[in-house]
Amino acid sequence: MMPTSHTVGAEFTRASRRAADFVSLAKPRILLMVLLTTATGCYLGFGSTPDYVALLQVLAGTALAAGGTLALNQFLERDLDARMARTQLRPLPAGRLQPAEALLFGVVLVAAGLLYLTIAVNALSGIAAAVTMGSYLFLYTPMKRKTAWCIVVGAVPGALPPVIGWAAATGRLGIEAWVLFTILFVWQLPHTLAIAMLYKDDYKRAGIRLLPVIDPDDTMTRSQIVCDCLILLVVSLLPTLIGFAGPVYFVGALTLGIGMVGCGIALVRWRSATDVRRLVFASLVHLPALLLLMVLDRVPL
């Protein structure tokens, strides 16, 4: 029996939906941020002579390794995702993909990404990517069920992408790479805590022990956010202070940092959900703007 246009169309639709589900395992929005920070580290590492072929290579390898890591995270946390309203429609808890499919997809992507970085770029970038993957899956992911300190541990893999980029460009890890790491590390703390405040009921239902879950009135959380914003303000000035960004970056970083601190103080003072959302939005503006300023006002090494 010859297939009809209707059956061909239905099969195409089904295949498209499955492909979209596999793509969603890689959490495209988070992956985009990973690639943005990796590209920044790589571009800054090149100095005055950017190698755009090498940049594309490190982005390709990082995309594979990071996408696979995020897919494996969804595989490991599929039971938690099923309990939370914001995640229960993801492919695994909704039953659109089978766990074995997600596991295979994640393993293949991670293996391909790490091998590509090691062979096509350099061994140091592959090692940095492997540390990112290992700390995310085997430290941060299980700790979320046990302790509020998971946010600090989870900030480590989140801060390593610019280090991957720097390692790819220079073949070494200098102070500049660690300054980028520190900025990303600290930035994640108020950003993640604010998101956790918005979804604390979901996290509590799933048994994820972020600080807002064990801090019912959010007093500790709000104070911690202000402290983190103040630290972020200070560390974001380091690129100029150590000489690989100029005065325009310094003024911009100072302005952005004061804005973050202001949002944190407003959160402590007025304690509304609107203030929490404002802080999340401010953090999402802060990081890309900071990285753009760094790239535009870099001092060639």
ABEGO torsion letter per residue (X at the ends): XBBBAAAAAAAAAAAAAAAAAAAAAAGAAAAAAAAAAAAAAAAAAAEABBBAAAAAAAAAAAAAAAAAAAAAAAAAAAAAAAABAAAAABAAAAGABBAAAAAAAAAAAAAAAAAAAAAABBAAAAAAAAAAAAAAAAAAAAAAAABAAAAAAAAAAAAAAAAAAAAAAAGBBBAAAAAAAAAAAAAAAAAAAAAAAAAAAAAAAAGBBBAAAABAAGAAAAAAAAAAAAAAAAAAAAAAAAGABBAAAAAAAAAAAAAAAAAAAAAAAAGBAAAAAAAAAAAAAAAAAAAAAAAAABBBX
